[in-house]
């Protein structure tokens, strides 16, 4: 299972966003949800599991929604579909979506999907982790100061989260040399870089192999929101009732899998076509149960702005949360 399957490539996605802003005929997609029908795009990752569970367990139906969910490997696949009206809502990491909003793409943040931070009980190994070679002299995140680190994309969610985690640990992330690699784990194992990060369940696979040493968990989203459900503003404004019902259903589905580990693992195994026995050992994120607020987005904007992700200026959080 390739690790890149679980990572958002923020910069590439933003380029696709810019190119596809004009590719929608009307941007609303209102016909798709006139009778409660919604087309969703999600990553085939732990972040999208609650949507599949909610659909299978009848949560969307309870809210008078008829949902069709498709999977994608990266934001570059979902965003053109979203802007072109092929899908109505997409699950994106906060970095990708906020950078896009900062570049003028008119998005609305409908609901939180995955909480960031390091969940209680996952202080040693979480749903995103930093890895080094077993005999590496690097003993802590702070020790990555001045080292070379492999990431799938500079100025992406993994990049900013690693920087934030190193700085929080007392290091200096500005001195890190980042190298982009389509397979950062391979780069680490071949000695090209000193460290890299993985999401789950890639980390659980590596831990079972025992070839690398986990350095510690990543503070995803800087402790704020890690993944969000987004729509175009045109669609959200044209379908306020449907979007509100979706947000309520998402929170209910998130709470359901937070409370039912067996359902979570079983659904993840189906979505990822992975071994349930392996996933039972994996570290899952905590899924958002509270309504997304302007304060949540403001926190994320400030976190991203600290690391200069917004080339054209930070977006206004007050204008992003809806409908």
DOKE-836005 format. One record per residue (C-alpha): x, y, z. Coordinates in pm, 1 decimal, decimal comma. Example, Ala and Ser with C-alpha at 12.3 -4.5 7.8 and 13.67 -1.06 7.14 Angstrom:
! DOKE-836005
[[1230,0; -450,0; 780,0]]
[[1367,0; -106,0; 714,0]]
END
This chain:
! DOKE-836005
[[0,0; 0,0; 0,0]]
[[174,2; 316,9; -117,3]]
[[217,6; 586,5; 140,4]]
[[143,3; 861,1; -110,5]]
[[-211,5; 732,7; -130,0]]
[[-280,4; 891,8; 206,5]]
[[-118,1; 1230,3; 161,2]]
[[-261,2; 1551,5; 19,9]]
[[-38,3; 1728,8; -231,3]]
[[-139,4; 2082,2; -147,5]]
[[60,5; 2284,0; -398,2]]
[[-34,2; 2065,4; -693,7]]
[[-395,6; 2069,7; -583,7]]
[[-399,5; 2447,1; -567,6]]
[[-269,8; 2464,0; -923,5]]
[[-557,3; 2241,2; -1027,8]]
[[-794,7; 2464,1; -834,7]]
[[-676,2; 2771,4; -1018,8]]
[[-699,0; 2603,4; -1356,4]]
[[-1047,3; 2468,3; -1292,2]]
[[-1212,3; 2771,7; -1138,2]]
[[-1375,0; 2844,5; -1471,7]]
[[-1445,9; 2487,2; -1573,3]]
[[-1788,9; 2468,5; -1408,5]]
[[-2081,1; 2562,6; -1625,2]]
[[-2278,4; 2721,4; -1340,3]]
[[-2092,8; 2618,0; -1023,7]]
[[-2411,1; 2540,4; -831,5]]
[[-2476,1; 2174,5; -894,7]]
[[-2823,4; 2245,0; -751,8]]
[[-3000,1; 1986,3; -967,4]]
[[-2793,7; 1711,3; -803,1]]
[[-2936,1; 1779,0; -456,8]]
[[-3287,9; 1895,4; -535,8]]
[[-3418,6; 1569,3; -386,5]]
[[-3148,5; 1522,3; -121,3]]
[[-2901,4; 1354,2; -353,4]]
[[-2536,2; 1434,0; -287,3]]
[[-2218,7; 1326,9; -459,9]]
[[-1915,1; 1314,0; -231,9]]
[[-1544,2; 1280,6; -304,7]]
[[-1314,0; 1148,7; -30,7]]
[[-962,2; 1019,5; 10,6]]
[[-932,3; 642,9; 41,6]]
[[-787,4; 697,6; 388,3]]
[[-877,9; 692,5; 756,3]]
[[-1015,0; 1044,9; 718,2]]
[[-1296,7; 932,5; 491,5]]
[[-1403,5; 623,8; 686,3]]
[[-1690,5; 788,8; 879,7]]
[[-1865,8; 888,8; 556,5]]
[[-1875,1; 528,4; 440,7]]
[[-1988,3; 409,1; 782,5]]
[[-2260,6; 673,8; 798,1]]
[[-2387,3; 568,6; 457,8]]
[[-2384,4; 197,7; 538,4]]
[[-2545,8; 242,2; 880,3]]
[[-2827,8; 460,8; 749,1]]
[[-2721,2; 792,6; 901,6]]
[[-2748,2; 983,3; 574,6]]
[[-3081,7; 822,0; 499,0]]
[[-3206,0; 930,3; 841,6]]
[[-3131,1; 1288,2; 738,6]]
[[-3315,7; 1242,3; 405,0]]
[[-2994,7; 1231,0; 206,3]]
[[-2911,5; 996,5; -79,4]]
[[-2532,6; 993,2; -89,6]]
[[-2297,4; 857,8; -354,0]]
[[-1933,4; 847,0; -245,7]]
[[-1633,1; 817,0; -474,2]]
[[-1271,1; 783,4; -367,7]]
[[-964,5; 967,1; -493,4]]
[[-592,9; 945,0; -422,8]]
[[-517,4; 1317,4; -409,5]]
[[-680,1; 1658,4; -405,0]]
[[-582,3; 1697,2; -768,5]]
[[-847,0; 1441,0; -854,9]]
[[-1122,5; 1579,3; -632,6]]
[[-1093,0; 1953,0; -676,5]]
[[-1157,1; 1971,9; -1052,6]]
[[-1462,8; 1752,4; -998,6]]
[[-1584,3; 1979,7; -719,9]]
[[-1540,3; 2298,5; -918,7]]
[[-1680,4; 2140,5; -1233,5]]
[[-1996,8; 2025,8; -1056,6]]
[[-1916,0; 1654,9; -1090,0]]
[[-1925,6; 1621,1; -709,6]]
[[-2099,9; 1838,2; -453,8]]
[[-1873,6; 1808,1; -149,7]]
[[-1512,1; 1704,5; -107,5]]
[[-1304,1; 1597,5; 190,6]]
[[-980,2; 1798,7; 192,8]]
[[-699,5; 1859,5; 438,4]]
[[-711,8; 2202,2; 598,1]]
[[-386,3; 2318,8; 439,7]]
[[-496,1; 2245,6; 82,9]]
[[-839,1; 2400,4; 125,0]]
[[-716,0; 2714,7; 301,5]]
[[-435,2; 2774,2; 54,1]]
[[-691,9; 2742,8; -224,8]]
[[-921,3; 2991,2; -49,7]]
[[-625,6; 3225,1; -8,6]]
[[-575,1; 3213,8; -384,4]]
[[-931,1; 3324,6; -445,0]]
[[-1114,2; 2995,2; -492,2]]
[[-1462,6; 3053,5; -347,3]]
[[-1498,8; 2761,9; -107,9]]
[[-1726,2; 2712,4; 190,8]]
[[-1619,5; 2497,3; 485,7]]
[[-1925,4; 2288,6; 568,1]]
[[-1815,8; 2057,6; 849,9]]
[[-1512,6; 1934,0; 1036,2]]
[[-1405,0; 1582,3; 944,9]]
[[-1093,9; 1494,9; 1145,7]]
[[-967,6; 1666,1; 1459,2]]
[[-597,8; 1745,9; 1461,3]]
[[-358,4; 1726,9; 1750,6]]
[[-241,2; 1410,5; 1922,2]]
[[-530,3; 1212,6; 2070,4]]
[[-519,3; 1099,4; 2430,9]]
[[-340,8; 766,6; 2455,6]]
[[-146,0; 826,7; 2132,7]]
[[138,6; 1028,0; 2281,8]]
[[399,2; 776,2; 2162,8]]
[[244,7; 664,4; 1833,1]]
[[-42,1; 841,5; 1660,3]]
[[-220,3; 858,9; 1324,9]]
[[72,5; 1064,1; 1185,2]]
[[431,1; 995,9; 1292,5]]
[[793,7; 1092,0; 1226,1]]
[[1042,6; 816,8; 1141,9]]
[[1420,9; 782,1; 1143,5]]
[[1659,1; 493,8; 1085,0]]
[[1702,1; 259,3; 1382,3]]
[[2059,1; 368,4; 1449,6]]
[[1998,2; 738,5; 1384,2]]
[[2153,9; 985,1; 1631,8]]
[[1828,1; 1182,2; 1612,7]]
[[1649,1; 1116,1; 1941,6]]
[[1374,9; 1378,6; 1945,6]]
[[1178,7; 1604,9; 1714,4]]
[[1394,6; 1896,8; 1828,8]]
[[1700,3; 1707,9; 1699,0]]
[[1567,7; 1746,8; 1344,2]]
[[1702,5; 2102,3; 1352,7]]
[[1946,3; 2132,3; 1060,7]]
[[1864,4; 1783,5; 929,1]]
[[1729,5; 1670,2; 591,4]]
[[1366,7; 1556,6; 585,6]]
[[1170,8; 1394,3; 304,5]]
[[813,5; 1500,3; 232,1]]
[[580,3; 1429,4; -60,1]]
[[531,3; 1802,2; -118,9]]
[[676,2; 2120,7; 27,5]]
[[409,4; 2359,0; 160,8]]
[[164,6; 2074,3; 210,0]]
[[-10,2; 1945,2; 522,0]]
[[270,4; 1697,8; 613,4]]
[[529,5; 1972,6; 561,1]]
[[363,4; 2234,9; 780,3]]
[[267,8; 1982,8; 1049,6]]
[[624,8; 1856,0; 1076,0]]
[[755,5; 2211,3; 1098,6]]
[[505,1; 2298,7; 1368,0]]
[[585,8; 1985,3; 1565,7]]
[[961,8; 2047,4; 1553,8]]
[[918,8; 2408,1; 1667,1]]
[[681,5; 2304,1; 1944,7]]
[[943,9; 2055,8; 2064,4]]
[[1200,6; 2335,2; 2095,6]]
[[1375,5; 2290,2; 1761,9]]
[[1414,9; 2525,6; 1467,8]]
[[1221,6; 2402,7; 1166,9]]
[[1344,3; 2690,5; 950,8]]
[[1685,9; 2520,2; 940,2]]
[[1550,2; 2189,7; 808,9]]
[[1634,9; 2101,2; 449,6]]
[[1319,5; 1956,6; 295,7]]
[[1341,8; 1726,1; -3,7]]
[[1036,9; 1637,2; -210,1]]
[[1002,2; 1269,8; -291,8]]
[[718,3; 1059,4; -432,9]]
[[818,0; 794,1; -177,5]]
[[976,4; 959,2; 129,2]]
[[998,2; 626,2; 314,8]]
[[1216,3; 484,1; 39,1]]
[[1428,1; 799,3; 56,1]]
[[1474,5; 744,5; 429,8]]
[[1563,0; 379,1; 393,6]]
[[1819,2; 457,3; 123,6]]
[[1985,9; 723,7; 337,4]]
[[1886,2; 1020,1; 120,5]]
[[1708,5; 1190,2; 411,1]]
[[1735,8; 1180,8; 789,5]]
[[1363,3; 1155,0; 862,3]]
[[1015,8; 1153,5; 714,2]]
[[653,3; 1129,3; 819,6]]
[[382,1; 873,2; 756,2]]
[[6,7; 866,2; 806,7]]
[[-174,6; 558,5; 925,6]]
[[-193,2; 273,0; 850,1]]
[[143,3; 307,1; 674,7]]
[[308,8; 366,5; 1010,9]]
[[160,0; 51,3; 1160,7]]
[[297,7; -148,7; 867,1]]
[[643,9; 1,3; 920,1]]
[[631,3; -57,3; 1293,9]]
[[556,4; -425,0; 1232,0]]
[[855,3; -452,0; 997,1]]
[[1087,3; -305,4; 1258,9]]
[[1329,8; -156,4; 1006,6]]
[[1277,5; 203,2; 1119,3]]
[[1230,4; 381,3; 1451,3]]
[[930,6; 604,7; 1524,9]]
[[1058,8; 936,0; 1657,6]]
[[722,4; 1059,2; 1777,4]]
[[377,5; 1168,1; 1664,0]]
[[302,5; 1475,3; 1457,8]]
[[78,4; 1745,4; 1599,2]]
[[-160,8; 1736,3; 1303,5]]
[[-320,4; 2065,1; 1211,1]]
[[-123,8; 2232,8; 1486,4]]
[[-381,8; 2092,0; 1725,1]]
[[-672,1; 2239,9; 1529,1]]
[[-884,2; 2084,7; 1255,2]]
[[-699,4; 1846,3; 1022,2]]
[[-960,5; 1764,2; 755,0]]
[[-1277,4; 1943,9; 648,1]]
[[-1572,5; 1896,6; 416,2]]
[[-1589,3; 2174,1; 158,0]]
[[-1825,7; 2285,4; -116,3]]
[[-1825,7; 2569,6; -363,9]]
[[-2003,3; 2876,5; -232,5]]
[[-2249,6; 2861,7; -521,6]]
[[-2352,2; 2508,7; -431,7]]
[[-2374,7; 2579,0; -58,4]]
[[-2586,2; 2890,2; -110,7]]
[[-2818,6; 2715,8; -355,6]]
[[-2865,4; 2412,5; -128,0]]
[[-2856,9; 2546,0; 226,5]]
[[-3101,0; 2294,5; 371,3]]
[[-2928,0; 1997,4; 213,6]]
[[-2582,6; 2116,5; 317,4]]
[[-2701,9; 2175,4; 674,7]]
[[-2849,0; 1825,2; 686,1]]
[[-2521,5; 1686,0; 554,1]]
[[-2320,1; 1864,1; 823,5]]
[[-2550,2; 1722,7; 1092,0]]
[[-2521,9; 1373,7; 943,8]]
[[-2141,8; 1401,4; 928,1]]
[[-2120,9; 1487,5; 1297,0]]
[[-2350,5; 1199,2; 1384,0]]
[[-2145,5; 959,5; 1172,1]]
[[-1823,2; 1085,8; 1326,5]]
[[-1958,9; 1032,6; 1678,2]]
[[-2075,4; 684,9; 1581,2]]
[[-1731,5; 562,3; 1471,3]]
[[-1559,5; 740,1; 1761,4]]
[[-1770,1; 524,9; 1993,4]]
[[-1759,5; 200,3; 1796,0]]
[[-1405,8; 76,4; 1731,9]]
[[-1530,4; -245,6; 1572,7]]
[[-1737,0; -54,1; 1316,3]]
[[-1447,2; 183,3; 1252,0]]
[[-1197,6; -95,7; 1185,7]]
[[-1440,9; -299,8; 978,8]]
[[-1532,8; -4,6; 758,9]]
[[-1169,4; 102,7; 720,4]]
[[-1075,9; -248,3; 608,9]]
[[-1345,1; -236,1; 341,5]]
[[-1260,2; 115,2; 222,7]]
[[-884,8; 56,3; 207,6]]
[[-908,0; -309,1; 102,5]]
[[-677,6; -383,8; 394,5]]
[[-644,5; -656,4; 655,2]]
[[-872,7; -590,0; 951,8]]
[[-622,4; -758,2; 1182,9]]
[[-359,9; -503,2; 1082,6]]
[[-599,6; -212,4; 1123,4]]
[[-693,7; -324,1; 1472,7]]
[[-337,7; -229,0; 1570,9]]
[[-349,0; 106,0; 1391,6]]
[[-389,3; 450,0; 1546,9]]
[[-702,6; 625,2; 1421,7]]
[[-775,2; 997,0; 1441,0]]
[[-1057,3; 1143,8; 1645,7]]
[[-1342,6; 1255,6; 1422,9]]
[[-1504,6; 1596,4; 1469,5]]
[[-1833,1; 1591,1; 1662,1]]
[[-1885,7; 1965,8; 1711,6]]
[[-2003,9; 2217,3; 1450,1]]
[[-1719,8; 2387,3; 1266,2]]
[[-1681,3; 2748,0; 1380,1]]
[[-1515,1; 3063,4; 1254,1]]
[[-1277,6; 3037,4; 1551,1]]
[[-1171,8; 2690,6; 1433,0]]
[[-1085,0; 2823,4; 1089,1]]
[[-915,0; 3132,2; 1233,4]]
[[-688,1; 2902,9; 1435,8]]
[[-597,0; 2707,0; 1122,3]]
[[-540,0; 3022,6; 918,0]]
[[-302,2; 3163,0; 1180,7]]
[[-119,7; 2829,0; 1199,0]]
[[-72,2; 2814,1; 821,0]]
[[15,9; 3182,9; 797,1]]
[[296,5; 3135,0; 1049,2]]
[[468,7; 2915,7; 790,1]]
[[397,4; 3144,8; 493,0]]
[[157,6; 2916,3; 310,8]]
[[-48,7; 3205,2; 172,4]]
[[133,8; 3361,0; -120,1]]
[[-154,6; 3599,0; -194,2]]
[[-250,8; 3668,5; 164,8]]
[[-445,2; 3473,6; 425,2]]
[[-815,2; 3413,3; 362,3]]
[[-1081,6; 3571,1; 585,0]]
[[-1203,4; 3293,7; 815,6]]
[[-1531,8; 3476,7; 878,9]]
[[-1623,5; 3434,5; 511,8]]
[[-1537,3; 3064,7; 488,6]]
[[-1768,0; 2886,1; 733,3]]
[[-2116,0; 2816,9; 599,9]]
[[-2377,5; 2791,9; 483,3]]
END
